[in-house]
Amino acid sequence: MTSSTPASGNSGAARPGGRSARVRAQVLEATGRRLVEQGYDALTVDSVAEAAGVHRTTVYRRWRDVGGLLADLLEAAADDSWRPADTGSLEGDLTAMNQEILAAVAAEPSLTTALIAASFRSPEAARALRAFWEDRYARSAEAVTRAVDRGEVPPGTAPRPLLVAATAPLYQELVLLGSAPDPALPGAAARAAALAAAAGAFTAPAAERG
Amino acid sequence: MTSSTPASGNSGAARPGGRSARVRAQVLEATGRRLVEQGYDALTVDSVAEAAGVHRTTVYRRWRDVGGLLADLLEAAADDSWRPADTGSLEGDLTAMNQEILAAVAAEPSLTTALIAASFRSPEAARALRAFWEDRYARSAEAVTRAVDRGEVPPGTAPRPLLVAATAPLYQELVLLGSAPDPALPGAAARAAALAAAAGAFTAPAAERG
């Protein structure tokens, strides 16, 4: 599964590999399943090993603790070929990203929301989640480059703050405010960010330019 | 203390009142202090009662449990006279809001961040935090009304999505991504939202207009 959010815990399953890759896929799938079903507090190495049908010593040796399991779950989720949609317009590309975020965060249960919650408990999960998001921002920069090339936004438009502006309202509404998922939100947030970008909101201030 | 975030746990202390108001102020101050110092897991009614110097039976009777304490802490924080700054421009007013958010979230320790973390553990804290934010959005709407009156943004500009767009990047960067506080962020996020608003990003689509 490809996504702009860590919605899938079993990316490893699709990869070629021998017994080690299979064990990893089983353990990470069990980690994600137990996290969404029972929450962070119920997540133990022993319970994951049992749910995965893998010897607990194997899990302790390879992942050490719950933080290690969550970090590897996020690393596996990032180990895919995700690229932003190329719809022909910046607003369209950002809307597609936001639709993926809406789907992942509004899923019941939502692995994405469970991982965000876990990031407040486990420093390793927090670091891994941030690395996942930074990787997604970096990959999504091509949508901004295309918009510059098409003349939709000014040269020098910085991708990262534009991508944060486009996507942050989704996390604010759905994760922090717990609002009911609004199918118009992905497009509305995308449109606002694209309009701001076109007006030069994300180019460096004149004083900082060349 | 007035703030656009629940940064203060002792608003009750400033209110007139007799013994009951004093007990509430003491208990809520102790709740906030223990939450930021030791985290949600260490927060118990007994430990709060001890830290507040109040009999535990009093705390159980009035607040019932940790969720009740956190919800009342947020209610007390909302019980103030906060209004958005009136700087003469929408960008200025939004920047002032974002500077308050940056100060509250980047404080060490940060009660705001601790309450957001607690909202993932306690449904009562989550409901109270959402009510706090909705109250702040409602009060901040006057900054948008002023911008409409000045002709900075089109008539029909909806305050809430504009306010979410202006402030969400702060929570995304500082709380969810754990980025180092950037003193330019409050103004940059405010400017982007103001430019989007001026371009009509937050007016209802034509089909929905009367």
Contacts between the chains, C-beta under 8 A, distances in Angstrom:
chain1	res1	chain2	res2	distance
A	116	B	120	7.8
A	116	B	176	6.7
A	117	B	120	4.1
A	119	B	176	7.6
A	120	B	116	7.8
A	120	B	117	4.1
A	120	B	120	5.8
A	126	B	178	6.2
A	129	B	176	8.0
A	130	B	177	5.4
A	130	B	178	5.7
A	133	B	176	7.8
A	133	B	177	6.1
A	134	B	177	7.7
A	161	B	169	7.3
A	161	B	188	6.4
A	161	B	189	8.0
A	161	B	192	7.5
A	164	B	169	5.0
A	164	B	172	5.6
A	164	B	173	6.6
A	165	B	165	7.0
A	165	B	169	5.7
A	165	B	189	7.0
A	165	B	192	5.3
A	165	B	193	7.9
A	167	B	172	7.6
A	168	B	168	3.8
A	168	B	169	4.8
A	168	B	171	7.2
A	168	B	172	3.8
A	169	B	161	7.4
A	169	B	164	5.0
A	169	B	165	5.7
A	169	B	168	4.8
A	171	B	168	7.2
A	171	B	171	7.8
A	171	B	172	6.0
A	171	B	176	6.2
A	172	B	164	5.6
A	172	B	167	7.6
A	172	B	168	3.8
A	172	B	171	6.0
A	172	B	172	7.3
A	173	B	164	6.5
A	176	B	116	6.7
A	176	B	119	7.6
A	176	B	129	7.9
A	176	B	133	7.8
A	176	B	171	6.3
A	177	B	130	5.4
A	177	B	133	6.1
A	177	B	134	7.8
A	178	B	126	6.3
A	178	B	130	5.7
A	188	B	161	6.4
A	188	B	201	7.8
A	189	B	165	7.0
A	191	B	201	5.8
A	192	B	161	7.4
A	192	B	165	5.3
A	192	B	193	7.5
A	192	B	196	4.2
A	192	B	201	3.8
A	192	B	202	6.8
A	193	B	165	7.9
A	193	B	192	7.5
A	193	B	196	7.1
A	195	B	195	7.2
A	195	B	196	4.7
A	195	B	199	4.0
A	195	B	200	7.4
A	195	B	201	4.7
A	196	B	192	4.2
A	196	B	193	7.1
A	196	B	195	4.7
A	196	B	196	4.1
A	196	B	199	7.4
A	196	B	201	7.4
A	198	B	199	7.3
A	199	B	195	4.1
A	199	B	196	7.5
A	199	B	198	7.3
A	199	B	199	5.9
A	200	B	195	7.4
A	201	B	188	7.8
A	201	B	191	5.8
A	201	B	192	3.9
A	201	B	195	4.7
A	201	B	196	7.4
A	202	B	192	6.8
